[in-house]
Structures are given as structure tokens and as C-alpha cells.
Amino acid sequence: MHEEMNKQQAADYLNISTRTFDRYIESGKLPQGIHVRGSKNLIWYKDELI
């Protein structure tokens, strides 16, 4: 099963700031994230960030 993380958790896991995390997404180095149904929040799966 995938371990879900929010942006802050994912950035902490990668040992980068959330701004750097956003830049990596913009440049295509990281996936866009998945919308949580019924929420505006995004999640990332830990195994997709490795």
C-alpha cells in the first residue's frame, strides 16, 4: 500500500523546503500530486518520490 503524504511531509521527507518542492514540480522533477476527493488538498505517495 502507498504511504500518503501532504506537501510539507513530502518536502521534509526529501529534506527540501516547500518552495523547492514547488519548483521541482514546476520543472517536472516531481509528480504533480493527486487531488483528495472532496478537498482542495493534494497528496503524494512516498514510493513515487524516491
CHARMM-style PDB file with segment names, atoms N, HN, CA, C and O in Angstrom:
ATOM      1  N   MET     1       0.840  -1.192   0.000  1.00  0.00      PROA
ATOM      2  CA  MET     1       0.000   0.000   0.000  1.00  0.00      PROA
ATOM      3  C   MET     1       0.880   1.249   0.000  1.00  0.00      PROA
ATOM      4  O   MET     1       1.948   1.276   0.613  1.00  0.00      PROA
ATOM      5  N   HSD     2       0.413   2.273  -0.695  1.00  0.00      PROA
ATOM      6  HN  HSD     2      -0.454   2.251  -1.193  1.00  0.00      PROA
ATOM      7  CA  HSD     2       1.139   3.534  -0.766  1.00  0.00      PROA
ATOM      8  C   HSD     2       1.015   4.307   0.546  1.00  0.00      PROA
ATOM      9  O   HSD     2      -0.043   4.319   1.177  1.00  0.00      PROA
ATOM     10  N   GLU     3       2.107   4.949   0.945  1.00  0.00      PROA
ATOM     11  HN  GLU     3       2.966   4.940   0.433  1.00  0.00      PROA
ATOM     12  CA  GLU     3       2.055   5.842   2.099  1.00  0.00      PROA
ATOM     13  C   GLU     3       1.803   7.252   1.577  1.00  0.00      PROA
ATOM     14  O   GLU     3       2.600   7.787   0.808  1.00  0.00      PROA
ATOM     15  N   GLU     4       0.683   7.852   2.002  1.00  0.00      PROA
ATOM     16  HN  GLU     4       0.035   7.417   2.626  1.00  0.00      PROA
ATOM     17  CA  GLU     4       0.299   9.180   1.540  1.00  0.00      PROA
ATOM     18  C   GLU     4       0.976  10.254   2.376  1.00  0.00      PROA
ATOM     19  O   GLU     4       1.137  10.107   3.587  1.00  0.00      PROA
ATOM     20  N   MET     5       1.372  11.344   1.710  1.00  0.00      PROA
ATOM     21  HN  MET     5       1.241  11.463   0.726  1.00  0.00      PROA
ATOM     22  CA  MET     5       1.980  12.471   2.401  1.00  0.00      PROA
ATOM     23  C   MET     5       1.426  13.764   1.821  1.00  0.00      PROA
ATOM     24  O   MET     5       1.129  13.841   0.629  1.00  0.00      PROA
ATOM     25  N   ASN     6       1.287  14.783   2.675  1.00  0.00      PROA
ATOM     26  HN  ASN     6       1.528  14.720   3.643  1.00  0.00      PROA
ATOM     27  CA  ASN     6       0.934  16.100   2.171  1.00  0.00      PROA
ATOM     28  C   ASN     6       2.224  16.788   1.707  1.00  0.00      PROA
ATOM     29  O   ASN     6       3.306  16.209   1.793  1.00  0.00      PROA
ATOM     30  N   LYS     7       2.103  18.013   1.220  1.00  0.00      PROA
ATOM     31  HN  LYS     7       1.223  18.484   1.150  1.00  0.00      PROA
ATOM     32  CA  LYS     7       3.282  18.705   0.678  1.00  0.00      PROA
ATOM     33  C   LYS     7       4.384  18.885   1.715  1.00  0.00      PROA
ATOM     34  O   LYS     7       5.555  18.637   1.428  1.00  0.00      PROA
ATOM     35  N   GLN     8       4.017  19.314   2.911  1.00  0.00      PROA
ATOM     36  HN  GLN     8       3.065  19.515   3.145  1.00  0.00      PROA
ATOM     37  CA  GLN     8       5.016  19.539   3.956  1.00  0.00      PROA
ATOM     38  C   GLN     8       5.734  18.236   4.319  1.00  0.00      PROA
ATOM     39  O   GLN     8       6.955  18.214   4.471  1.00  0.00      PROA
ATOM     40  N   GLN     9       4.979  17.170   4.455  1.00  0.00      PROA
ATOM     41  HN  GLN     9       3.987  17.187   4.332  1.00  0.00      PROA
ATOM     42  CA  GLN     9       5.580  15.874   4.789  1.00  0.00      PROA
ATOM     43  C   GLN     9       6.499  15.397   3.664  1.00  0.00      PROA
ATOM     44  O   GLN     9       7.580  14.870   3.925  1.00  0.00      PROA
ATOM     45  N   ALA    10       6.072  15.579   2.424  1.00  0.00      PROA
ATOM     46  HN  ALA    10       5.193  16.008   2.212  1.00  0.00      PROA
ATOM     47  CA  ALA    10       6.881  15.153   1.288  1.00  0.00      PROA
ATOM     48  C   ALA    10       8.170  15.969   1.197  1.00  0.00      PROA
ATOM     49  O   ALA    10       9.238  15.413   0.944  1.00  0.00      PROA
ATOM     50  N   ALA    11       8.077  17.274   1.398  1.00  0.00      PROA
ATOM     51  HN  ALA    11       7.209  17.727   1.603  1.00  0.00      PROA
ATOM     52  CA  ALA    11       9.268  18.124   1.374  1.00  0.00      PROA
ATOM     53  C   ALA    11      10.215  17.746   2.505  1.00  0.00      PROA
ATOM     54  O   ALA    11      11.429  17.686   2.308  1.00  0.00      PROA
ATOM     55  N   ASP    12       9.670  17.493   3.680  1.00  0.00      PROA
ATOM     56  HN  ASP    12       8.684  17.542   3.840  1.00  0.00      PROA
ATOM     57  CA  ASP    12      10.501  17.071   4.813  1.00  0.00      PROA
ATOM     58  C   ASP    12      11.181  15.741   4.513  1.00  0.00      PROA
ATOM     59  O   ASP    12      12.361  15.560   4.816  1.00  0.00      PROA
ATOM     60  N   TYR    13      10.447  14.820   3.924  1.00  0.00      PROA
ATOM     61  HN  TYR    13       9.489  14.966   3.678  1.00  0.00      PROA
ATOM     62  CA  TYR    13      10.995  13.513   3.559  1.00  0.00      PROA
ATOM     63  C   TYR    13      12.180  13.668   2.601  1.00  0.00      PROA
ATOM     64  O   TYR    13      13.175  12.952   2.715  1.00  0.00      PROA
ATOM     65  N   LEU    14      12.067  14.610   1.658  1.00  0.00      PROA
ATOM     66  HN  LEU    14      11.260  15.192   1.566  1.00  0.00      PROA
ATOM     67  CA  LEU    14      13.134  14.855   0.681  1.00  0.00      PROA
ATOM     68  C   LEU    14      14.198  15.813   1.211  1.00  0.00      PROA
ATOM     69  O   LEU    14      15.202  16.075   0.549  1.00  0.00      PROA
ATOM     70  N   ASN    15      13.961  16.332   2.418  1.00  0.00      PROA
ATOM     71  HN  ASN    15      13.145  16.119   2.956  1.00  0.00      PROA
ATOM     72  CA  ASN    15      14.889  17.265   3.060  1.00  0.00      PROA
ATOM     73  C   ASN    15      15.084  18.544   2.239  1.00  0.00      PROA
ATOM     74  O   ASN    15      16.202  19.028   2.061  1.00  0.00      PROA
ATOM     75  N   ILE    16      13.953  19.076   1.742  1.00  0.00      PROA
ATOM     76  HN  ILE    16      13.045  18.683   1.886  1.00  0.00      PROA
ATOM     77  CA  ILE    16      13.961  20.317   0.971  1.00  0.00      PROA
ATOM     78  C   ILE    16      12.840  21.211   1.505  1.00  0.00      PROA
ATOM     79  O   ILE    16      11.964  20.744   2.233  1.00  0.00      PROA
ATOM     80  N   SER    17      12.871  22.491   1.144  1.00  0.00      PROA
ATOM     81  HN  SER    17      13.583  22.870   0.552  1.00  0.00      PROA
ATOM     82  CA  SER    17      11.802  23.404   1.541  1.00  0.00      PROA
ATOM     83  C   SER    17      10.574  23.169   0.664  1.00  0.00      PROA
ATOM     84  O   SER    17      10.666  22.562  -0.403  1.00  0.00      PROA
ATOM     85  N   THR    18       9.427  23.656   1.126  1.00  0.00      PROA
ATOM     86  HN  THR    18       9.352  24.149   1.992  1.00  0.00      PROA
ATOM     87  CA  THR    18       8.222  23.515   0.308  1.00  0.00      PROA
ATOM     88  C   THR    18       8.333  24.334  -0.973  1.00  0.00      PROA
ATOM     89  O   THR    18       7.762  23.956  -1.996  1.00  0.00      PROA
ATOM     90  N   ARG    19       9.057  25.445  -0.932  1.00  0.00      PROA
ATOM     91  HN  ARG    19       9.521  25.752  -0.101  1.00  0.00      PROA
ATOM     92  CA  ARG    19       9.253  26.247  -2.150  1.00  0.00      PROA
ATOM     93  C   ARG    19      10.088  25.473  -3.167  1.00  0.00      PROA
ATOM     94  O   ARG    19       9.772  25.472  -4.357  1.00  0.00      PROA
ATOM     95  N   THR    20      11.146  24.819  -2.707  1.00  0.00      PROA
ATOM     96  HN  THR    20      11.402  24.820  -1.740  1.00  0.00      PROA
ATOM     97  CA  THR    20      11.949  23.989  -3.609  1.00  0.00      PROA
ATOM     98  C   THR    20      11.105  22.830  -4.130  1.00  0.00      PROA
ATOM     99  O   THR    20      11.218  22.460  -5.299  1.00  0.00      PROA
ATOM    100  N   PHE    21      10.271  22.261  -3.285  1.00  0.00      PROA
ATOM    101  HN  PHE    21      10.179  22.561  -2.336  1.00  0.00      PROA
ATOM    102  CA  PHE    21       9.354  21.194  -3.703  1.00  0.00      PROA
ATOM    103  C   PHE    21       8.470  21.691  -4.842  1.00  0.00      PROA
ATOM    104  O   PHE    21       8.297  20.999  -5.845  1.00  0.00      PROA
ATOM    105  N   ASP    22       7.906  22.901  -4.687  1.00  0.00      PROA
ATOM    106  HN  ASP    22       8.047  23.463  -3.873  1.00  0.00      PROA
ATOM    107  CA  ASP    22       7.079  23.500  -5.745  1.00  0.00      PROA
ATOM    108  C   ASP    22       7.878  23.693  -7.033  1.00  0.00      PROA
ATOM    109  O   ASP    22       7.372  23.433  -8.124  1.00  0.00      PROA
ATOM    110  N   ARG    23       9.113  24.144  -6.909  1.00  0.00      PROA
ATOM    111  HN  ARG    23       9.525  24.355  -6.023  1.00  0.00      PROA
ATOM    112  CA  ARG    23       9.952  24.336  -8.100  1.00  0.00      PROA
ATOM    113  C   ARG    23      10.219  23.013  -8.807  1.00  0.00      PROA
ATOM    114  O   ARG    23      10.211  22.953 -10.037  1.00  0.00      PROA
ATOM    115  N   TYR    24      10.454  21.965  -8.046  1.00  0.00      PROA
ATOM    116  HN  TYR    24      10.460  22.013  -7.048  1.00  0.00      PROA
ATOM    117  CA  TYR    24      10.681  20.642  -8.638  1.00  0.00      PROA
ATOM    118  C   TYR    24       9.435  20.163  -9.386  1.00  0.00      PROA
ATOM    119  O   TYR    24       9.547  19.536 -10.440  1.00  0.00      PROA
ATOM    120  N   ILE    25       8.266  20.451  -8.851  1.00  0.00      PROA
ATOM    121  HN  ILE    25       8.175  20.960  -7.995  1.00  0.00      PROA
ATOM    122  CA  ILE    25       7.025  20.090  -9.538  1.00  0.00      PROA
ATOM    123  C   ILE    25       6.901  20.887 -10.835  1.00  0.00      PROA
ATOM    124  O   ILE    25       6.575  20.332 -11.885  1.00  0.00      PROA
ATOM    125  N   GLU    26       7.163  22.196 -10.754  1.00  0.00      PROA
ATOM    126  HN  GLU    26       7.427  22.647  -9.902  1.00  0.00      PROA
ATOM    127  CA  GLU    26       7.070  23.059 -11.945  1.00  0.00      PROA
ATOM    128  C   GLU    26       8.035  22.625 -13.034  1.00  0.00      PROA
ATOM    129  O   GLU    26       7.719  22.730 -14.219  1.00  0.00      PROA
ATOM    130  N   SER    27       9.208  22.140 -12.648  1.00  0.00      PROA
ATOM    131  HN  SER    27       9.465  22.055 -11.685  1.00  0.00      PROA
ATOM    132  CA  SER    27      10.212  21.727 -13.643  1.00  0.00      PROA
ATOM    133  C   SER    27      10.019  20.285 -14.109  1.00  0.00      PROA
ATOM    134  O   SER    27      10.717  19.833 -15.017  1.00  0.00      PROA
ATOM    135  N   GLY    28       9.086  19.562 -13.504  1.00  0.00      PROA
ATOM    136  HN  GLY    28       8.519  19.929 -12.766  1.00  0.00      PROA
ATOM    137  CA  GLY    28       8.820  18.192 -13.913  1.00  0.00      PROA
ATOM    138  C   GLY    28       9.674  17.146 -13.198  1.00  0.00      PROA
ATOM    139  O   GLY    28       9.613  15.965 -13.540  1.00  0.00      PROA
ATOM    140  N   LYS    29      10.461  17.561 -12.218  1.00  0.00      PROA
ATOM    141  HN  LYS    29      10.510  18.520 -11.940  1.00  0.00      PROA
ATOM    142  CA  LYS    29      11.304  16.615 -11.476  1.00  0.00      PROA
ATOM    143  C   LYS    29      10.492  15.775 -10.491  1.00  0.00      PROA
ATOM    144  O   LYS    29      10.905  14.676 -10.122  1.00  0.00      PROA
ATOM    145  N   LEU    30       9.344  16.290 -10.068  1.00  0.00      PROA
ATOM    146  HN  LEU    30       9.008  17.183 -10.367  1.00  0.00      PROA
ATOM    147  CA  LEU    30       8.459  15.577  -9.158  1.00  0.00      PROA
ATOM    148  C   LEU    30       7.051  15.537  -9.747  1.00  0.00      PROA
ATOM    149  O   LEU    30       6.684  16.408 -10.537  1.00  0.00      PROA
ATOM    150  N   PRO    31       6.256  14.523  -9.365  1.00  0.00      PROA
ATOM    151  CA  PRO    31       4.874  14.448  -9.856  1.00  0.00      PROA
ATOM    152  C   PRO    31       4.010  15.576  -9.305  1.00  0.00      PROA
ATOM    153  O   PRO    31       4.318  16.154  -8.263  1.00  0.00      PROA
ATOM    154  N   GLN    32       2.930  15.882 -10.013  1.00  0.00      PROA
ATOM    155  HN  GLN    32       2.680  15.412 -10.860  1.00  0.00      PROA
ATOM    156  CA  GLN    32       2.031  16.975  -9.666  1.00  0.00      PROA
ATOM    157  C   GLN    32       1.294  16.764  -8.356  1.00  0.00      PROA
ATOM    158  O   GLN    32       0.920  17.745  -7.713  1.00  0.00      PROA
ATOM    159  N   GLY    33       1.074  15.561  -7.944  1.00  0.00      PROA
ATOM    160  HN  GLY    33       1.378  14.764  -8.466  1.00  0.00      PROA
ATOM    161  CA  GLY    33       0.269  15.289  -6.763  1.00  0.00      PROA
ATOM    162  C   GLY    33      -1.128  14.874  -7.176  1.00  0.00      PROA
ATOM    163  O   GLY    33      -1.539  15.081  -8.318  1.00  0.00      PROA
ATOM    164  N   ILE    34      -1.846  14.293  -6.249  1.00  0.00      PROA
ATOM    165  HN  ILE    34      -1.512  14.125  -5.321  1.00  0.00      PROA
ATOM    166  CA  ILE    34      -3.175  13.751  -6.517  1.00  0.00      PROA
ATOM    167  C   ILE    34      -4.179  14.491  -5.642  1.00  0.00      PROA
ATOM    168  O   ILE    34      -3.966  14.667  -4.443  1.00  0.00      PROA
ATOM    169  N   HSD    35      -5.276  14.922  -6.258  1.00  0.00      PROA
ATOM    170  HN  HSD    35      -5.450  14.780  -7.233  1.00  0.00      PROA
ATOM    171  CA  HSD    35      -6.329  15.609  -5.506  1.00  0.00      PROA
ATOM    172  C   HSD    35      -7.077  14.609  -4.627  1.00  0.00      PROA
ATOM    173  O   HSD    35      -7.428  13.513  -5.065  1.00  0.00      PROA
ATOM    174  N   VAL    36      -7.307  15.006  -3.398  1.00  0.00      PROA
ATOM    175  HN  VAL    36      -7.022  15.896  -3.042  1.00  0.00      PROA
ATOM    176  CA  VAL    36      -8.103  14.209  -2.487  1.00  0.00      PROA
ATOM    177  C   VAL    36      -9.565  14.541  -2.753  1.00  0.00      PROA
ATOM    178  O   VAL    36      -9.949  15.710  -2.759  1.00  0.00      PROA
ATOM    179  N   ARG    37     -10.366  13.529  -2.970  1.00  0.00      PROA
ATOM    180  HN  ARG    37     -10.053  12.579  -2.965  1.00  0.00      PROA
ATOM    181  CA  ARG    37     -11.785  13.743  -3.280  1.00  0.00      PROA
ATOM    182  C   ARG    37     -12.460  14.526  -2.157  1.00  0.00      PROA
ATOM    183  O   ARG    37     -12.313  14.185  -0.983  1.00  0.00      PROA
ATOM    184  N   GLY    38     -13.187  15.557  -2.511  1.00  0.00      PROA
ATOM    185  HN  GLY    38     -13.306  15.834  -3.465  1.00  0.00      PROA
ATOM    186  CA  GLY    38     -13.904  16.366  -1.538  1.00  0.00      PROA
ATOM    187  C   GLY    38     -13.038  17.382  -0.815  1.00  0.00      PROA
ATOM    188  O   GLY    38     -13.460  17.963   0.185  1.00  0.00      PROA
ATOM    189  N   SER    39     -11.819  17.600  -1.321  1.00  0.00      PROA
ATOM    190  HN  SER    39     -11.477  17.128  -2.134  1.00  0.00      PROA
ATOM    191  CA  SER    39     -10.896  18.525  -0.677  1.00  0.00      PROA
ATOM    192  C   SER    39     -10.066  19.214  -1.748  1.00  0.00      PROA
ATOM    193  O   SER    39      -9.963  18.729  -2.875  1.00  0.00      PROA
ATOM    194  N   LYS    40      -9.478  20.341  -1.394  1.00  0.00      PROA
ATOM    195  HN  LYS    40      -9.561  20.735  -0.479  1.00  0.00      PROA
ATOM    196  CA  LYS    40      -8.581  21.011  -2.327  1.00  0.00      PROA
ATOM    197  C   LYS    40      -7.126  20.603  -2.097  1.00  0.00      PROA
ATOM    198  O   LYS    40      -6.227  21.061  -2.802  1.00  0.00      PROA
ATOM    199  N   ASN    41      -6.903  19.740  -1.107  1.00  0.00      PROA
ATOM    200  HN  ASN    41      -7.633  19.367  -0.534  1.00  0.00      PROA
ATOM    201  CA  ASN    41      -5.559  19.306  -0.769  1.00  0.00      PROA
ATOM    202  C   ASN    41      -5.021  18.283  -1.756  1.00  0.00      PROA
ATOM    203  O   ASN    41      -5.778  17.551  -2.394  1.00  0.00      PROA
ATOM    204  N   LEU    42      -3.697  18.245  -1.870  1.00  0.00      PROA
ATOM    205  HN  LEU    42      -3.081  18.839  -1.352  1.00  0.00      PROA
ATOM    206  CA  LEU    42      -3.023  17.274  -2.713  1.00  0.00      PROA
ATOM    207  C   LEU    42      -2.250  16.306  -1.832  1.00  0.00      PROA
ATOM    208  O   LEU    42      -1.858  16.638  -0.713  1.00  0.00      PROA
ATOM    209  N   ILE    43      -2.037  15.101  -2.356  1.00  0.00      PROA
ATOM    210  HN  ILE    43      -2.356  14.832  -3.265  1.00  0.00      PROA
ATOM    211  CA  ILE    43      -1.185  14.136  -1.677  1.00  0.00      PROA
ATOM    212  C   ILE    43      -0.150  13.616  -2.662  1.00  0.00      PROA
ATOM    213  O   ILE    43      -0.330  13.680  -3.878  1.00  0.00      PROA
ATOM    214  N   TRP    44       0.925  13.106  -2.111  1.00  0.00      PROA
ATOM    215  HN  TRP    44       1.072  13.054  -1.124  1.00  0.00      PROA
ATOM    216  CA  TRP    44       1.964  12.438  -2.885  1.00  0.00      PROA
ATOM    217  C   TRP    44       2.208  11.102  -2.220  1.00  0.00      PROA
ATOM    218  O   TRP    44       2.072  10.970  -1.004  1.00  0.00      PROA
ATOM    219  N   TYR    45       2.573  10.102  -3.026  1.00  0.00      PROA
ATOM    220  HN  TYR    45       2.684  10.209  -4.014  1.00  0.00      PROA
ATOM    221  CA  TYR    45       2.889   8.795  -2.480  1.00  0.00      PROA
ATOM    222  C   TYR    45       4.403   8.701  -2.289  1.00  0.00      PROA
ATOM    223  O   TYR    45       5.179   9.039  -3.182  1.00  0.00      PROA
ATOM    224  N   LYS    46       4.800   8.238  -1.114  1.00  0.00      PROA
ATOM    225  HN  LYS    46       4.169   7.963  -0.388  1.00  0.00      PROA
ATOM    226  CA  LYS    46       6.203   8.165  -0.751  1.00  0.00      PROA
ATOM    227  C   LYS    46       7.027   7.413  -1.788  1.00  0.00      PROA
ATOM    228  O   LYS    46       8.119   7.848  -2.150  1.00  0.00      PROA
ATOM    229  N   ASP    47       6.507   6.287  -2.266  1.00  0.00      PROA
ATOM    230  HN  ASP    47       5.620   5.933  -1.972  1.00  0.00      PROA
ATOM    231  CA  ASP    47       7.279   5.479  -3.225  1.00  0.00      PROA
ATOM    232  C   ASP    47       7.428   6.149  -4.595  1.00  0.00      PROA
ATOM    233  O   ASP    47       8.267   5.728  -5.391  1.00  0.00      PROA
ATOM    234  N   GLU    48       6.637   7.175  -4.882  1.00  0.00      PROA
ATOM    235  HN  GLU    48       5.956   7.518  -4.235  1.00  0.00      PROA
ATOM    236  CA  GLU    48       6.784   7.912  -6.137  1.00  0.00      PROA
ATOM    237  C   GLU    48       7.798   9.037  -6.027  1.00  0.00      PROA
ATOM    238  O   GLU    48       8.194   9.610  -7.042  1.00  0.00      PROA
ATOM    239  N   LEU    49       8.223   9.362  -4.819  1.00  0.00      PROA
ATOM    240  HN  LEU    49       7.902   8.897  -3.994  1.00  0.00      PROA
ATOM    241  CA  LEU    49       9.188  10.452  -4.611  1.00  0.00      PROA
ATOM    242  C   LEU    49      10.622   9.939  -4.556  1.00  0.00      PROA
ATOM    243  O   LEU    49      11.565  10.729  -4.582  1.00  0.00      PROA
ATOM    244  N   ILE    50      10.788   8.631  -4.481  1.00  0.00      PROA
ATOM    245  HN  ILE    50      10.021   7.989  -4.459  1.00  0.00      PROA
ATOM    246  CA  ILE    50      12.132   8.046  -4.347  1.00  0.00      PROA
ATOM    247  C   ILE    50      12.842   8.093  -5.681  1.00  0.00      PROA
ATOM    248  OT1 ILE    50      13.986   7.651  -5.787  1.00  0.00      PROA
TER     249      ILE     50
END
